[in-house]
Amino acid sequence: MNTPDLFDWLAHSFAMGGYAPNVWGSMAMCVAVFVAEGLSLRARRRALVQELVDGDLPASPTRQPVLTRQEAT
């Protein structure tokens, strides 16, 4: 395969038969959502760790007892 054939093949592959804007736009949105989710999780984790370090949250929260139907009546 010589160089012009390779470039033609790549151009045709990226064009995707005229549907390239839809396909590549969808791929870009998926990547953006994954990156945003990762950054959000990272920020939430840092905030939680900082609250634990500052002492704003108890290290192990106390659990409330769960009542069954027999105990509630």
CHARMM-style PDB file with segment names, atoms N, HN, CA, C and O in Angstrom:
ATOM      1  N   MET     1       0.858  -1.178   0.000  1.00  0.00      PROA
ATOM      2  CA  MET     1       0.000   0.000   0.000  1.00  0.00      PROA
ATOM      3  C   MET     1       0.898   1.233   0.000  1.00  0.00      PROA
ATOM      4  O   MET     1       1.699   1.419   0.916  1.00  0.00      PROA
ATOM      5  N   ASN     2       0.767   2.070  -1.019  1.00  0.00      PROA
ATOM      6  HN  ASN     2       0.116   1.919  -1.763  1.00  0.00      PROA
ATOM      7  CA  ASN     2       1.601   3.259  -1.058  1.00  0.00      PROA
ATOM      8  C   ASN     2       0.923   4.409  -0.300  1.00  0.00      PROA
ATOM      9  O   ASN     2      -0.227   4.288   0.121  1.00  0.00      PROA
ATOM     10  N   THR     3       1.636   5.507  -0.135  1.00  0.00      PROA
ATOM     11  HN  THR     3       2.570   5.605  -0.477  1.00  0.00      PROA
ATOM     12  CA  THR     3       1.195   6.612   0.714  1.00  0.00      PROA
ATOM     13  C   THR     3      -0.119   7.243   0.252  1.00  0.00      PROA
ATOM     14  O   THR     3      -0.989   7.458   1.096  1.00  0.00      PROA
ATOM     15  N   PRO     4      -0.324   7.557  -1.040  1.00  0.00      PROA
ATOM     16  CA  PRO     4      -1.615   8.152  -1.431  1.00  0.00      PROA
ATOM     17  C   PRO     4      -2.793   7.233  -1.137  1.00  0.00      PROA
ATOM     18  O   PRO     4      -3.862   7.706  -0.754  1.00  0.00      PROA
ATOM     19  N   ASP     5      -2.614   5.934  -1.311  1.00  0.00      PROA
ATOM     20  HN  ASP     5      -1.745   5.550  -1.622  1.00  0.00      PROA
ATOM     21  CA  ASP     5      -3.694   5.002  -0.996  1.00  0.00      PROA
ATOM     22  C   ASP     5      -4.005   5.005   0.495  1.00  0.00      PROA
ATOM     23  O   ASP     5      -5.166   4.912   0.896  1.00  0.00      PROA
ATOM     24  N   LEU     6      -2.968   5.112   1.308  1.00  0.00      PROA
ATOM     25  HN  LEU     6      -2.026   5.188   0.982  1.00  0.00      PROA
ATOM     26  CA  LEU     6      -3.157   5.139   2.755  1.00  0.00      PROA
ATOM     27  C   LEU     6      -3.947   6.377   3.165  1.00  0.00      PROA
ATOM     28  O   LEU     6      -4.868   6.288   3.977  1.00  0.00      PROA
ATOM     29  N   PHE     7      -3.588   7.535   2.603  1.00  0.00      PROA
ATOM     30  HN  PHE     7      -2.840   7.607   1.944  1.00  0.00      PROA
ATOM     31  CA  PHE     7      -4.305   8.758   2.943  1.00  0.00      PROA
ATOM     32  C   PHE     7      -5.748   8.714   2.455  1.00  0.00      PROA
ATOM     33  O   PHE     7      -6.656   9.179   3.145  1.00  0.00      PROA
ATOM     34  N   ASP     8      -5.954   8.166   1.288  1.00  0.00      PROA
ATOM     35  HN  ASP     8      -5.217   7.788   0.727  1.00  0.00      PROA
ATOM     36  CA  ASP     8      -7.328   8.025   0.784  1.00  0.00      PROA
ATOM     37  C   ASP     8      -8.141   7.103   1.683  1.00  0.00      PROA
ATOM     38  O   ASP     8      -9.303   7.376   1.981  1.00  0.00      PROA
ATOM     39  N   TRP     9      -7.521   6.013   2.108  1.00  0.00      PROA
ATOM     40  HN  TRP     9      -6.576   5.791   1.866  1.00  0.00      PROA
ATOM     41  CA  TRP     9      -8.215   5.072   2.989  1.00  0.00      PROA
ATOM     42  C   TRP     9      -8.555   5.730   4.336  1.00  0.00      PROA
ATOM     43  O   TRP     9      -9.662   5.566   4.850  1.00  0.00      PROA
ATOM     44  N   LEU    10      -7.586   6.480   4.907  1.00  0.00      PROA
ATOM     45  HN  LEU    10      -6.687   6.612   4.490  1.00  0.00      PROA
ATOM     46  CA  LEU    10      -7.837   7.174   6.172  1.00  0.00      PROA
ATOM     47  C   LEU    10      -8.930   8.223   6.028  1.00  0.00      PROA
ATOM     48  O   LEU    10      -9.801   8.331   6.891  1.00  0.00      PROA
ATOM     49  N   ALA    11      -8.892   8.995   4.948  1.00  0.00      PROA
ATOM     50  HN  ALA    11      -8.184   8.907   4.247  1.00  0.00      PROA
ATOM     51  CA  ALA    11      -9.914  10.023   4.732  1.00  0.00      PROA
ATOM     52  C   ALA    11     -11.283   9.381   4.582  1.00  0.00      PROA
ATOM     53  O   ALA    11     -12.266   9.875   5.135  1.00  0.00      PROA
ATOM     54  N   HSD    12     -11.353   8.296   3.848  1.00  0.00      PROA
ATOM     55  HN  HSD    12     -10.555   7.894   3.400  1.00  0.00      PROA
ATOM     56  CA  HSD    12     -12.638   7.605   3.672  1.00  0.00      PROA
ATOM     57  C   HSD    12     -13.121   6.997   4.989  1.00  0.00      PROA
ATOM     58  O   HSD    12     -14.317   7.007   5.279  1.00  0.00      PROA
ATOM     59  N   SER    13     -12.192   6.470   5.780  1.00  0.00      PROA
ATOM     60  HN  SER    13     -11.220   6.462   5.544  1.00  0.00      PROA
ATOM     61  CA  SER    13     -12.566   5.868   7.065  1.00  0.00      PROA
ATOM     62  C   SER    13     -13.093   6.917   8.035  1.00  0.00      PROA
ATOM     63  O   SER    13     -14.094   6.685   8.712  1.00  0.00      PROA
ATOM     64  N   PHE    14     -12.428   8.069   8.108  1.00  0.00      PROA
ATOM     65  HN  PHE    14     -11.615   8.257   7.558  1.00  0.00      PROA
ATOM     66  CA  PHE    14     -12.861   9.122   9.021  1.00  0.00      PROA
ATOM     67  C   PHE    14     -14.151   9.788   8.558  1.00  0.00      PROA
ATOM     68  O   PHE    14     -14.895  10.324   9.379  1.00  0.00      PROA
ATOM     69  N   ALA    15     -14.428   9.762   7.258  1.00  0.00      PROA
ATOM     70  HN  ALA    15     -13.824   9.326   6.591  1.00  0.00      PROA
ATOM     71  CA  ALA    15     -15.660  10.356   6.737  1.00  0.00      PROA
ATOM     72  C   ALA    15     -16.873   9.505   7.074  1.00  0.00      PROA
ATOM     73  O   ALA    15     -17.975  10.036   7.214  1.00  0.00      PROA
ATOM     74  N   MET    16     -16.697   8.217   7.206  1.00  0.00      PROA
ATOM     75  HN  MET    16     -15.802   7.786   7.092  1.00  0.00      PROA
ATOM     76  CA  MET    16     -17.744   7.271   7.591  1.00  0.00      PROA
ATOM     77  C   MET    16     -18.993   7.394   6.728  1.00  0.00      PROA
ATOM     78  O   MET    16     -20.116   7.385   7.232  1.00  0.00      PROA
ATOM     79  N   GLY    17     -18.785   7.506   5.452  1.00  0.00      PROA
ATOM     80  HN  GLY    17     -17.873   7.514   5.043  1.00  0.00      PROA
ATOM     81  CA  GLY    17     -19.904   7.508   4.520  1.00  0.00      PROA
ATOM     82  C   GLY    17     -20.825   8.702   4.680  1.00  0.00      PROA
ATOM     83  O   GLY    17     -22.013   8.600   4.373  1.00  0.00      PROA
ATOM     84  N   GLY    18     -20.323   9.812   5.144  1.00  0.00      PROA
ATOM     85  HN  GLY    18     -19.358   9.895   5.394  1.00  0.00      PROA
ATOM     86  CA  GLY    18     -21.145  11.005   5.307  1.00  0.00      PROA
ATOM     87  C   GLY    18     -21.727  11.164   6.698  1.00  0.00      PROA
ATOM     88  O   GLY    18     -22.333  12.196   6.988  1.00  0.00      PROA
ATOM     89  N   TYR    19     -21.568  10.190   7.557  1.00  0.00      PROA
ATOM     90  HN  TYR    19     -21.076   9.352   7.322  1.00  0.00      PROA
ATOM     91  CA  TYR    19     -22.115  10.252   8.911  1.00  0.00      PROA
ATOM     92  C   TYR    19     -21.075  10.650   9.947  1.00  0.00      PROA
ATOM     93  O   TYR    19     -21.314  10.504  11.145  1.00  0.00      PROA
ATOM     94  N   ALA    20     -19.928  11.149   9.507  1.00  0.00      PROA
ATOM     95  HN  ALA    20     -19.734  11.268   8.533  1.00  0.00      PROA
ATOM     96  CA  ALA    20     -18.833  11.477  10.421  1.00  0.00      PROA
ATOM     97  C   ALA    20     -19.218  12.494  11.486  1.00  0.00      PROA
ATOM     98  O   ALA    20     -18.848  12.294  12.643  1.00  0.00      PROA
ATOM     99  N   PRO    21     -19.941  13.579  11.176  1.00  0.00      PROA
ATOM    100  CA  PRO    21     -20.284  14.526  12.248  1.00  0.00      PROA
ATOM    101  C   PRO    21     -21.114  13.875  13.364  1.00  0.00      PROA
ATOM    102  O   PRO    21     -20.912  14.170  14.542  1.00  0.00      PROA
ATOM    103  N   ASN    22     -22.028  13.005  12.996  1.00  0.00      PROA
ATOM    104  HN  ASN    22     -22.192  12.766  12.039  1.00  0.00      PROA
ATOM    105  CA  ASN    22     -22.843  12.323  14.012  1.00  0.00      PROA
ATOM    106  C   ASN    22     -21.998  11.369  14.843  1.00  0.00      PROA
ATOM    107  O   ASN    22     -22.094  11.350  16.070  1.00  0.00      PROA
ATOM    108  N   VAL    23     -21.180  10.587  14.176  1.00  0.00      PROA
ATOM    109  HN  VAL    23     -21.102  10.602  13.179  1.00  0.00      PROA
ATOM    110  CA  VAL    23     -20.385   9.575  14.873  1.00  0.00      PROA
ATOM    111  C   VAL    23     -19.331  10.227  15.757  1.00  0.00      PROA
ATOM    112  O   VAL    23     -19.221   9.893  16.937  1.00  0.00      PROA
ATOM    113  N   TRP    24     -18.553  11.157  15.199  1.00  0.00      PROA
ATOM    114  HN  TRP    24     -18.643  11.428  14.240  1.00  0.00      PROA
ATOM    115  CA  TRP    24     -17.480  11.772  15.975  1.00  0.00      PROA
ATOM    116  C   TRP    24     -18.034  12.702  17.045  1.00  0.00      PROA
ATOM    117  O   TRP    24     -17.427  12.847  18.106  1.00  0.00      PROA
ATOM    118  N   GLY    25     -19.181  13.338  16.783  1.00  0.00      PROA
ATOM    119  HN  GLY    25     -19.673  13.220  15.921  1.00  0.00      PROA
ATOM    120  CA  GLY    25     -19.814  14.161  17.813  1.00  0.00      PROA
ATOM    121  C   GLY    25     -20.271  13.314  18.992  1.00  0.00      PROA
ATOM    122  O   GLY    25     -20.118  13.709  20.148  1.00  0.00      PROA
ATOM    123  N   SER    26     -20.827  12.155  18.695  1.00  0.00      PROA
ATOM    124  HN  SER    26     -20.951  11.834  17.756  1.00  0.00      PROA
ATOM    125  CA  SER    26     -21.258  11.248  19.762  1.00  0.00      PROA
ATOM    126  C   SER    26     -20.071  10.729  20.562  1.00  0.00      PROA
ATOM    127  O   SER    26     -20.131  10.625  21.787  1.00  0.00      PROA
ATOM    128  N   MET    27     -19.004  10.407  19.863  1.00  0.00      PROA
ATOM    129  HN  MET    27     -18.955  10.491  18.867  1.00  0.00      PROA
ATOM    130  CA  MET    27     -17.803   9.940  20.553  1.00  0.00      PROA
ATOM    131  C   MET    27     -17.243  11.041  21.453  1.00  0.00      PROA
ATOM    132  O   MET    27     -16.822  10.765  22.576  1.00  0.00      PROA
ATOM    133  N   ALA    28     -17.235  12.279  20.972  1.00  0.00      PROA
ATOM    134  HN  ALA    28     -17.578  12.503  20.060  1.00  0.00      PROA
ATOM    135  CA  ALA    28     -16.724  13.394  21.767  1.00  0.00      PROA
ATOM    136  C   ALA    28     -17.587  13.628  23.004  1.00  0.00      PROA
ATOM    137  O   ALA    28     -17.060  13.914  24.080  1.00  0.00      PROA
ATOM    138  N   MET    29     -18.905  13.511  22.864  1.00  0.00      PROA
ATOM    139  HN  MET    29     -19.333  13.279  21.990  1.00  0.00      PROA
ATOM    140  CA  MET    29     -19.790  13.689  24.013  1.00  0.00      PROA
ATOM    141  C   MET    29     -19.567  12.593  25.052  1.00  0.00      PROA
ATOM    142  O   MET    29     -19.571  12.864  26.252  1.00  0.00      PROA
ATOM    143  N   CYS    30     -19.373  11.368  24.599  1.00  0.00      PROA
ATOM    144  HN  CYS    30     -19.369  11.148  23.623  1.00  0.00      PROA
ATOM    145  CA  CYS    30     -19.110  10.265  25.541  1.00  0.00      PROA
ATOM    146  C   CYS    30     -17.813  10.511  26.311  1.00  0.00      PROA
ATOM    147  O   CYS    30     -17.762  10.321  27.526  1.00  0.00      PROA
ATOM    148  N   VAL    31     -16.781  10.928  25.612  1.00  0.00      PROA
ATOM    149  HN  VAL    31     -16.822  11.082  24.625  1.00  0.00      PROA
ATOM    150  CA  VAL    31     -15.510  11.212  26.280  1.00  0.00      PROA
ATOM    151  C   VAL    31     -15.683  12.357  27.267  1.00  0.00      PROA
ATOM    152  O   VAL    31     -15.155  12.304  28.377  1.00  0.00      PROA
ATOM    153  N   ALA    32     -16.427  13.405  26.866  1.00  0.00      PROA
ATOM    154  HN  ALA    32     -16.856  13.448  25.963  1.00  0.00      PROA
ATOM    155  CA  ALA    32     -16.641  14.549  27.757  1.00  0.00      PROA
ATOM    156  C   ALA    32     -17.388  14.130  29.020  1.00  0.00      PROA
ATOM    157  O   ALA    32     -17.054  14.587  30.113  1.00  0.00      PROA
ATOM    158  N   VAL    33     -18.394  13.268  28.885  1.00  0.00      PROA
ATOM    159  HN  VAL    33     -18.666  12.896  27.997  1.00  0.00      PROA
ATOM    160  CA  VAL    33     -19.150  12.800  30.051  1.00  0.00      PROA
ATOM    161  C   VAL    33     -18.264  11.960  30.968  1.00  0.00      PROA
ATOM    162  O   VAL    33     -18.327  12.104  32.188  1.00  0.00      PROA
ATOM    163  N   PHE    34     -17.446  11.091  30.397  1.00  0.00      PROA
ATOM    164  HN  PHE    34     -17.395  10.973  29.405  1.00  0.00      PROA
ATOM    165  CA  PHE    34     -16.549  10.272  31.216  1.00  0.00      PROA
ATOM    166  C   PHE    34     -15.539  11.144  31.966  1.00  0.00      PROA
ATOM    167  O   PHE    34     -15.259  10.900  33.140  1.00  0.00      PROA
ATOM    168  N   VAL    35     -15.004  12.136  31.304  1.00  0.00      PROA
ATOM    169  HN  VAL    35     -15.232  12.334  30.351  1.00  0.00      PROA
ATOM    170  CA  VAL    35     -14.037  13.028  31.955  1.00  0.00      PROA
ATOM    171  C   VAL    35     -14.725  13.831  33.059  1.00  0.00      PROA
ATOM    172  O   VAL    35     -14.182  13.973  34.155  1.00  0.00      PROA
ATOM    173  N   ALA    36     -15.917  14.355  32.774  1.00  0.00      PROA
ATOM    174  HN  ALA    36     -16.358  14.239  31.884  1.00  0.00      PROA
ATOM    175  CA  ALA    36     -16.647  15.132  33.784  1.00  0.00      PROA
ATOM    176  C   ALA    36     -16.997  14.268  34.990  1.00  0.00      PROA
ATOM    177  O   ALA    36     -16.905  14.734  36.126  1.00  0.00      PROA
ATOM    178  N   GLU    37     -17.394  13.030  34.766  1.00  0.00      PROA
ATOM    179  HN  GLU    37     -17.469  12.652  33.843  1.00  0.00      PROA
ATOM    180  CA  GLU    37     -17.718  12.130  35.879  1.00  0.00      PROA
ATOM    181  C   GLU    37     -16.476  11.843  36.718  1.00  0.00      PROA
ATOM    182  O   GLU    37     -16.539  11.843  37.948  1.00  0.00      PROA
ATOM    183  N   GLY    38     -15.369  11.605  36.062  1.00  0.00      PROA
ATOM    184  HN  GLY    38     -15.318  11.605  35.064  1.00  0.00      PROA
ATOM    185  CA  GLY    38     -14.124  11.363  36.803  1.00  0.00      PROA
ATOM    186  C   GLY    38     -13.706  12.564  37.634  1.00  0.00      PROA
ATOM    187  O   GLY    38     -13.297  12.414  38.786  1.00  0.00      PROA
ATOM    188  N   LEU    39     -13.805  13.755  37.058  1.00  0.00      PROA
ATOM    189  HN  LEU    39     -14.137  13.878  36.122  1.00  0.00      PROA
ATOM    190  CA  LEU    39     -13.460  14.967  37.805  1.00  0.00      PROA
ATOM    191  C   LEU    39     -14.425  15.199  38.969  1.00  0.00      PROA
ATOM    192  O   LEU    39     -14.018  15.645  40.042  1.00  0.00      PROA
ATOM    193  N   SER    40     -15.703  14.893  38.748  1.00  0.00      PROA
ATOM    194  HN  SER    40     -16.034  14.531  37.877  1.00  0.00      PROA
ATOM    195  CA  SER    40     -16.689  15.051  39.810  1.00  0.00      PROA
ATOM    196  C   SER    40     -16.410  14.092  40.972  1.00  0.00      PROA
ATOM    197  O   SER    40     -16.469  14.485  42.137  1.00  0.00      PROA
ATOM    198  N   LEU    41     -16.113  12.859  40.649  1.00  0.00      PROA
ATOM    199  HN  LEU    41     -16.065  12.540  39.702  1.00  0.00      PROA
ATOM    200  CA  LEU    41     -15.792  11.884  41.700  1.00  0.00      PROA
ATOM    201  C   LEU    41     -14.530  12.284  42.459  1.00  0.00      PROA
ATOM    202  O   LEU    41     -14.453  12.131  43.678  1.00  0.00      PROA
ATOM    203  N   ARG    42     -13.555  12.791  41.735  1.00  0.00      PROA
ATOM    204  HN  ARG    42     -13.617  12.915  40.745  1.00  0.00      PROA
ATOM    205  CA  ARG    42     -12.315  13.218  42.375  1.00  0.00      PROA
ATOM    206  C   ARG    42     -12.567  14.385  43.337  1.00  0.00      PROA
ATOM    207  O   ARG    42     -12.028  14.409  44.444  1.00  0.00      PROA
ATOM    208  N   ALA    43     -13.384  15.344  42.911  1.00  0.00      PROA
ATOM    209  HN  ALA    43     -13.822  15.324  42.012  1.00  0.00      PROA
ATOM    210  CA  ALA    43     -13.693  16.494  43.765  1.00  0.00      PROA
ATOM    211  C   ALA    43     -14.491  16.062  44.993  1.00  0.00      PROA
ATOM    212  O   ALA    43     -14.236  16.546  46.096  1.00  0.00      PROA
ATOM    213  N   ARG    44     -15.456  15.156  44.812  1.00  0.00      PROA
ATOM    214  HN  ARG    44     -15.663  14.764  43.916  1.00  0.00      PROA
ATOM    215  CA  ARG    44     -16.247  14.674  45.951  1.00  0.00      PROA
ATOM    216  C   ARG    44     -15.372  13.925  46.948  1.00  0.00      PROA
ATOM    217  O   ARG    44     -15.533  14.070  48.159  1.00  0.00      PROA
ATOM    218  N   ARG    45     -14.444  13.123  46.428  1.00  0.00      PROA
ATOM    219  HN  ARG    45     -14.314  13.006  45.443  1.00  0.00      PROA
ATOM    220  CA  ARG    45     -13.561  12.374  47.322  1.00  0.00      PROA
ATOM    221  C   ARG    45     -12.661  13.319  48.107  1.00  0.00      PROA
ATOM    222  O   ARG    45     -12.476  13.151  49.312  1.00  0.00      PROA
ATOM    223  N   ARG    46     -12.099  14.319  47.417  1.00  0.00      PROA
ATOM    224  HN  ARG    46     -12.249  14.456  46.438  1.00  0.00      PROA
ATOM    225  CA  ARG    46     -11.237  15.276  48.107  1.00  0.00      PROA
ATOM    226  C   ARG    46     -12.004  16.035  49.185  1.00  0.00      PROA
ATOM    227  O   ARG    46     -11.477  16.274  50.272  1.00  0.00      PROA
ATOM    228  N   ALA    47     -13.246  16.414  48.889  1.00  0.00      PROA
ATOM    229  HN  ALA    47     -13.674  16.221  48.007  1.00  0.00      PROA
ATOM    230  CA  ALA    47     -14.051  17.139  49.866  1.00  0.00      PROA
ATOM    231  C   ALA    47     -14.342  16.249  51.078  1.00  0.00      PROA
ATOM    232  O   ALA    47     -14.282  16.712  52.217  1.00  0.00      PROA
ATOM    233  N   LEU    48     -14.653  14.983  50.837  1.00  0.00      PROA
ATOM    234  HN  LEU    48     -14.701  14.607  49.912  1.00  0.00      PROA
ATOM    235  CA  LEU    48     -14.935  14.063  51.935  1.00  0.00      PROA
ATOM    236  C   LEU    48     -13.702  13.834  52.793  1.00  0.00      PROA
ATOM    237  O   LEU    48     -13.787  13.832  54.021  1.00  0.00      PROA
ATOM    238  N   VAL    49     -12.561  13.641  52.154  1.00  0.00      PROA
ATOM    239  HN  VAL    49     -12.492  13.642  51.156  1.00  0.00      PROA
ATOM    240  CA  VAL    49     -11.317  13.451  52.906  1.00  0.00      PROA
ATOM    241  C   VAL    49     -11.006  14.701  53.720  1.00  0.00      PROA
ATOM    242  O   VAL    49     -10.591  14.598  54.874  1.00  0.00      PROA
ATOM    243  N   GLN    50     -11.201  15.871  53.138  1.00  0.00      PROA
ATOM    244  HN  GLN    50     -11.539  15.954  52.200  1.00  0.00      PROA
ATOM    245  CA  GLN    50     -10.930  17.110  53.857  1.00  0.00      PROA
ATOM    246  C   GLN    50     -11.868  17.265  55.055  1.00  0.00      PROA
ATOM    247  O   GLN    50     -11.440  17.717  56.117  1.00  0.00      PROA
ATOM    248  N   GLU    51     -13.141  16.895  54.896  1.00  0.00      PROA
ATOM    249  HN  GLU    51     -13.489  16.528  54.033  1.00  0.00      PROA
ATOM    250  CA  GLU    51     -14.078  16.955  56.018  1.00  0.00      PROA
ATOM    251  C   GLU    51     -13.679  16.000  57.127  1.00  0.00      PROA
ATOM    252  O   GLU    51     -13.806  16.330  58.306  1.00  0.00      PROA
ATOM    253  N   LEU    52     -13.196  14.816  56.761  1.00  0.00      PROA
ATOM    254  HN  LEU    52     -13.093  14.548  55.804  1.00  0.00      PROA
ATOM    255  CA  LEU    52     -12.742  13.863  57.767  1.00  0.00      PROA
ATOM    256  C   LEU    52     -11.506  14.381  58.490  1.00  0.00      PROA
ATOM    257  O   LEU    52     -11.388  14.227  59.705  1.00  0.00      PROA
ATOM    258  N   VAL    53     -10.591  14.989  57.756  1.00  0.00      PROA
ATOM    259  HN  VAL    53     -10.687  15.114  56.769  1.00  0.00      PROA
ATOM    260  CA  VAL    53      -9.374  15.529  58.364  1.00  0.00      PROA
ATOM    261  C   VAL    53      -9.713  16.691  59.292  1.00  0.00      PROA
ATOM    262  O   VAL    53      -9.142  16.804  60.377  1.00  0.00      PROA
ATOM    263  N   ASP    54     -10.635  17.551  58.875  1.00  0.00      PROA
ATOM    264  HN  ASP    54     -11.099  17.459  57.994  1.00  0.00      PROA
ATOM    265  CA  ASP    54     -11.014  18.710  59.688  1.00  0.00      PROA
ATOM    266  C   ASP    54     -11.861  18.319  60.890  1.00  0.00      PROA
ATOM    267  O   ASP    54     -12.016  19.112  61.819  1.00  0.00      PROA
ATOM    268  N   GLY    55     -12.401  17.126  60.885  1.00  0.00      PROA
ATOM    269  HN  GLY    55     -12.275  16.482  60.131  1.00  0.00      PROA
ATOM    270  CA  GLY    55     -13.236  16.673  61.991  1.00  0.00      PROA
ATOM    271  C   GLY    55     -14.691  17.089  61.847  1.00  0.00      PROA
ATOM    272  O   GLY    55     -15.447  17.015  62.816  1.00  0.00      PROA
ATOM    273  N   ASP    56     -15.097  17.518  60.677  1.00  0.00      PROA
ATOM    274  HN  ASP    56     -14.483  17.578  59.890  1.00  0.00      PROA
ATOM    275  CA  ASP    56     -16.488  17.927  60.469  1.00  0.00      PROA
ATOM    276  C   ASP    56     -17.434  16.732  60.413  1.00  0.00      PROA
ATOM    277  O   ASP    56     -18.619  16.873  60.716  1.00  0.00      PROA
ATOM    278  N   LEU    57     -16.940  15.579  60.037  1.00  0.00      PROA
ATOM    279  HN  LEU    57     -15.978  15.465  59.791  1.00  0.00      PROA
ATOM    280  CA  LEU    57     -17.753  14.372  59.960  1.00  0.00      PROA
ATOM    281  C   LEU    57     -17.202  13.341  60.931  1.00  0.00      PROA
ATOM    282  O   LEU    57     -15.990  13.266  61.133  1.00  0.00      PROA
ATOM    283  N   PRO    58     -18.073  12.549  61.532  1.00  0.00      PROA
ATOM    284  CA  PRO    58     -17.546  11.455  62.356  1.00  0.00      PROA
ATOM    285  C   PRO    58     -16.901  10.394  61.466  1.00  0.00      PROA
ATOM    286  O   PRO    58     -17.349  10.153  60.345  1.00  0.00      PROA
ATOM    287  N   ALA    59     -15.862   9.777  61.971  1.00  0.00      PROA
ATOM    288  HN  ALA    59     -15.498   9.973  62.881  1.00  0.00      PROA
ATOM    289  CA  ALA    59     -15.159   8.765  61.182  1.00  0.00      PROA
ATOM    290  C   ALA    59     -16.059   7.575  60.884  1.00  0.00      PROA
ATOM    291  O   ALA    59     -16.006   7.015  59.789  1.00  0.00      PROA
ATOM    292  N   SER    60     -16.881   7.186  61.847  1.00  0.00      PROA
ATOM    293  HN  SER    60     -16.924   7.641  62.737  1.00  0.00      PROA
ATOM    294  CA  SER    60     -17.843   6.115  61.607  1.00  0.00      PROA
ATOM    295  C   SER    60     -19.205   6.595  62.111  1.00  0.00      PROA
ATOM    296  O   SER    60     -19.419   6.699  63.319  1.00  0.00      PROA
ATOM    297  N   PRO    61     -20.106   6.882  61.210  1.00  0.00      PROA
ATOM    298  CA  PRO    61     -21.400   7.409  61.638  1.00  0.00      PROA
ATOM    299  C   PRO    61     -22.168   6.378  62.456  1.00  0.00      PROA
ATOM    300  O   PRO    61     -22.069   5.176  62.207  1.00  0.00      PROA
ATOM    301  N   THR    62     -22.926   6.853  63.424  1.00  0.00      PROA
ATOM    302  HN  THR    62     -23.006   7.829  63.626  1.00  0.00      PROA
ATOM    303  CA  THR    62     -23.721   5.938  64.231  1.00  0.00      PROA
ATOM    304  C   THR    62     -24.921   5.493  63.417  1.00  0.00      PROA
ATOM    305  O   THR    62     -25.542   6.289  62.713  1.00  0.00      PROA
ATOM    306  N   ARG    63     -25.230   4.243  63.520  1.00  0.00      PROA
ATOM    307  HN  ARG    63     -24.726   3.597  64.092  1.00  0.00      PROA
ATOM    308  CA  ARG    63     -26.351   3.696  62.765  1.00  0.00      PROA
ATOM    309  C   ARG    63     -27.596   3.714  63.627  1.00  0.00      PROA
ATOM    310  O   ARG    63     -27.560   3.386  64.813  1.00  0.00      PROA
ATOM    311  N   GLN    64     -28.684   4.099  63.016  1.00  0.00      PROA
ATOM    312  HN  GLN    64     -28.714   4.365  62.052  1.00  0.00      PROA
ATOM    313  CA  GLN    64     -29.965   4.086  63.701  1.00  0.00      PROA
ATOM    314  C   GLN    64     -30.524   2.670  63.635  1.00  0.00      PROA
ATOM    315  O   GLN    64     -30.392   2.008  62.605  1.00  0.00      PROA
ATOM    316  N   PRO    65     -31.142   2.195  64.707  1.00  0.00      PROA
ATOM    317  CA  PRO    65     -31.725   0.848  64.667  1.00  0.00      PROA
ATOM    318  C   PRO    65     -32.900   0.817  63.695  1.00  0.00      PROA
ATOM    319  O   PRO    65     -33.651   1.784  63.567  1.00  0.00      PROA
ATOM    320  N   VAL    66     -33.035  -0.287  63.033  1.00  0.00      PROA
ATOM    321  HN  VAL    66     -32.425  -1.072  63.137  1.00  0.00      PROA
ATOM    322  CA  VAL    66     -34.131  -0.483  62.090  1.00  0.00      PROA
ATOM    323  C   VAL    66     -35.220  -1.272  62.794  1.00  0.00      PROA
ATOM    324  O   VAL    66     -34.968  -2.359  63.311  1.00  0.00      PROA
ATOM    325  N   LEU    67     -36.413  -0.737  62.814  1.00  0.00      PROA
ATOM    326  HN  LEU    67     -36.619   0.147  62.394  1.00  0.00      PROA
ATOM    327  CA  LEU    67     -37.530  -1.407  63.462  1.00  0.00      PROA
ATOM    328  C   LEU    67     -38.255  -2.296  62.483  1.00  0.00      PROA
ATOM    329  O   LEU    67     -38.492  -1.917  61.336  1.00  0.00      PROA
ATOM    330  N   THR    68     -38.608  -3.483  62.942  1.00  0.00      PROA
ATOM    331  HN  THR    68     -38.416  -3.791  63.873  1.00  0.00      PROA
ATOM    332  CA  THR    68     -39.430  -4.358  62.124  1.00  0.00      PROA
ATOM    333  C   THR    68     -40.888  -4.010  62.365  1.00  0.00      PROA
ATOM    334  O   THR    68     -41.189  -3.176  63.219  1.00  0.00      PROA
ATOM    335  N   ARG    69     -41.789  -4.627  61.636  1.00  0.00      PROA
ATOM    336  HN  ARG    69     -41.544  -5.304  60.942  1.00  0.00      PROA
ATOM    337  CA  ARG    69     -43.220  -4.343  61.829  1.00  0.00      PROA
ATOM    338  C   ARG    69     -43.705  -4.726  63.226  1.00  0.00      PROA
ATOM    339  O   ARG    69     -44.542  -4.041  63.814  1.00  0.00      PROA
ATOM    340  N   GLN    70     -43.173  -5.819  63.743  1.00  0.00      PROA
ATOM    341  HN  GLN    70     -42.493  -6.375  63.265  1.00  0.00      PROA
ATOM    342  CA  GLN    70     -43.603  -6.242  65.075  1.00  0.00      PROA
ATOM    343  C   GLN    70     -43.127  -5.263  66.139  1.00  0.00      PROA
ATOM    344  O   GLN    70     -43.869  -4.977  67.079  1.00  0.00      PROA
ATOM    345  N   GLU    71     -41.916  -4.744  66.018  1.00  0.00      PROA
ATOM    346  HN  GLU    71     -41.313  -4.976  65.254  1.00  0.00      PROA
ATOM    347  CA  GLU    71     -41.387  -3.834  67.006  1.00  0.00      PROA
ATOM    348  C   GLU    71     -42.044  -2.454  66.895  1.00  0.00      PROA
ATOM    349  O   GLU    71     -42.158  -1.746  67.895  1.00  0.00      PROA
ATOM    350  N   ALA    72     -42.469  -2.071  65.712  1.00  0.00      PROA
ATOM    351  HN  ALA    72     -42.376  -2.646  64.899  1.00  0.00      PROA
ATOM    352  CA  ALA    72     -43.063  -0.757  65.530  1.00  0.00      PROA
ATOM    353  C   ALA    72     -44.460  -0.666  66.124  1.00  0.00      PROA
ATOM    354  O   ALA    72     -44.898   0.422  66.501  1.00  0.00      PROA
ATOM    355  N   THR    73     -45.162  -1.776  66.215  1.00  0.00      PROA
ATOM    356  HN  THR    73     -44.807  -2.660  65.909  1.00  0.00      PROA
ATOM    357  CA  THR    73     -46.528  -1.733  66.745  1.00  0.00      PROA
ATOM    358  C   THR    73     -46.582  -1.944  68.232  1.00  0.00      PROA
ATOM    359  OT1 THR    73     -47.665  -1.934  68.817  1.00  0.00      PROA
TER     360      THR     73
END
